[in-house]
Amino acid sequence: MTDTAMAATALGKRFGRRWGFPRASRAGTGGGWALHDCTFRLPAGRVCAVVGPNGAGKSTLLALTAGVLAPSEGTVTVLGTDPASARARVGYVAQDKPLYPQLTVAETLLVGADLNPGRWDAETAERIVSAGALDPKARIRALSGGQRTRVALALALGKRPELLLMDEPMADLDPLARHELMGTLMAQAAQHGTTIVMSSHVVAELEDSCDHLLLVGGGRIRLAGEIDELLAAHARVSAPSESADLTPHTVVESRVTGRQTSALLRPSGRLPDAWRPMPPSLEELVLAYLRNPQAAPLVPATPAEETAA
């Protein structure tokens, strides 16, 4: 089993070629590029939050990983191979939850079993559906958005995936259902070592459950790595403006209020105690990078990059 669940090198996806966008234009959503120059590595066994604002490229990244879309440039590998070859080992819950509307809940699970011979976990799939008190005879078209999400998740987990990709999975669920299904996902990760990747534009939704972060902004990867390590690499500081020389450090965001300077930065050395350095919260870290698109990204080198260097 590979120790890398997902990896990308200079990955990009361009839409809208027919409108004649110039290839040189790669400013986030401009020029038809939904993603560009994305390089990262996600170790296996992690629970990863893919966060960023609407339109940042999160859905495109997951679709490329699932093999639903093909890259316009660069490469993406999944479980040590290409997305098409890994498809049987990957579960994917797309944002629109595509299901056959004319089928019943029970028929949908039977389709899942037929499509995944030798891997299908009927007990898990049926338990997820039963927890939502869904009528097995109810047709998919008669279900609410949250109920369809539950069926889609039952299909994805029923195939016992090594990698589970979910695009805004909690958007249609009420708070109780979110808590229950998040518990199911964490149990899956703990019991089977499943790598779980969940996208959201709501950081608080994933903060307590995830140990790895991919922050997407303007079509690029802005932050990537273990959440604890990313937080430890940054500091919130507050100091009198006349003594706040931030020059030696990588400043993500700063502001001056009266005679006081506040900043979030990546220290290049020990900070003065008078600056009152404090660790940021995950939400503070994410928002600072999104508010300042010019802040230098923090993305560890992939093994290929380290070898080349």
VENSUL-V587477 format. One line per field, one symbol per residue. ss: DSSP state (A for helix, B for strand, O for the rest). psi: psi as a letter, one per 40 degrees, with the letter a starting at -180 (. if undefined). burial: I if it has 16 or more other C-alpha atoms within 10 Angstrom, else O. Layout:
ss=???
psi=???
burial=???
//
This chain:
ss=OOOBBBBBBBBBBBOOAAAOOOOOOOOOOAAABBBBBBBBBBBOOOBBBBBOOOOOOAAAAAAAAAOOOOOOBBBBBBOOBOAAAAAAABBBBOOOOOOOOOOBAAAAAAAAAAAOOOOOOAAAAAAAAAAOOOOOOOBAAAOOAAAAAAAAAAAAAAOOOOBBBBBOOOOOOOAAAAAAAAAAAAAAAAAAOOBBBBBBOOAAAOOOOOOBBBBBBOOBBBBBBBAAAAAAOOBBBBBBAAAOOOOOOBBBBBBBBOOBBBBBBBOOOOOOAAAOOBOOOAAAAAAAAAAOOOOOOBBOOOAAAAAAO
psi=hiehdiiihfhihhifdeefhhdehfgbeieehdiifhhihhiieihhhhiiihededdddddddeediiidiaihihfeaidddedeehhhhideghihdeiiddddddddddefheehgddddddddddefhhdehideeiiddddddddddddddegidhhhhhfdedeiidddddddddddddddddefhhhhhiiehdddededieihhhhhfeihdihahddddddeiihihihddeghedeihhdiiihhbehhiihihieahihdeefhiiiiddddddddddgeehhighiiidddddd.
burial=OOOIIIIIIOIIIIOOOOOOIOOOOIOIIOIIIIIIIIIIIIIIIIIIIIIIIOIIIIIIIIIIIIIOOIIOIOIIIIIIOIIOOIIIIIIIIIIOIOOOOOIIIIIIIOOIIOOIOOOIIIOIIIOIIOOOOIOIOOIIOOIOOIIIIIIIIIIIIIIIIIIIIIIIIIIIIOOOIIOOIIOIIIOIIOOOIIIIIIIIIOIOIIIOOIIIIIIIIIIIIIIIIIIOOIIOOIIIIIIIOOOIOOOOOOIIIIOOOOOOIIIIIIIOOOOOOOIOIOOIOIOOIIOIIIOOOOIOOOIOOOOOOOOOO
//
